[in-house]
């Protein structure tokens, strides 16, 4: 299954790594690809994409961005 993870913080990176570990194709979406250079080196099977590319990629898309309570 193709999984898109939108969000490149700790939660997004952890989820993306877990999906990779279980054999899924993974794209992680970020507005700053340089932020994920080290992570990508540890997870060569993952793709780093824009938010829109990640959303289009995934059969399943996980939103892992910071939320705020109103």
MOTA-V667961 format. One record per backbone hydrogen bond with DSSP energy under -1.0 kcal/mol. CO is the residue of the C=O (numbers start at 1). NH is the residue of the N-H. If there is no record, write none. Layout:
co=CO nh=NH
co=CO nh=NH
//
This chain:
co=1 nh=25
co=2 nh=59
co=2 nh=60
co=3 nh=27
co=4 nh=62
co=5 nh=29
co=6 nh=64
co=9 nh=13
co=10 nh=14
co=11 nh=15
co=12 nh=16
co=13 nh=17
co=14 nh=18
co=15 nh=19
co=16 nh=20
co=17 nh=21
co=18 nh=22
co=19 nh=24
co=20 nh=23
co=25 nh=3
co=26 nh=47
co=27 nh=5
co=28 nh=49
co=29 nh=7
co=32 nh=35
co=33 nh=36
co=34 nh=37
co=36 nh=40
co=37 nh=41
co=38 nh=42
co=43 nh=46
co=47 nh=28
co=49 nh=30
co=50 nh=54
co=51 nh=55
co=52 nh=56
co=53 nh=57
co=54 nh=58
co=60 nh=4
co=62 nh=6
//
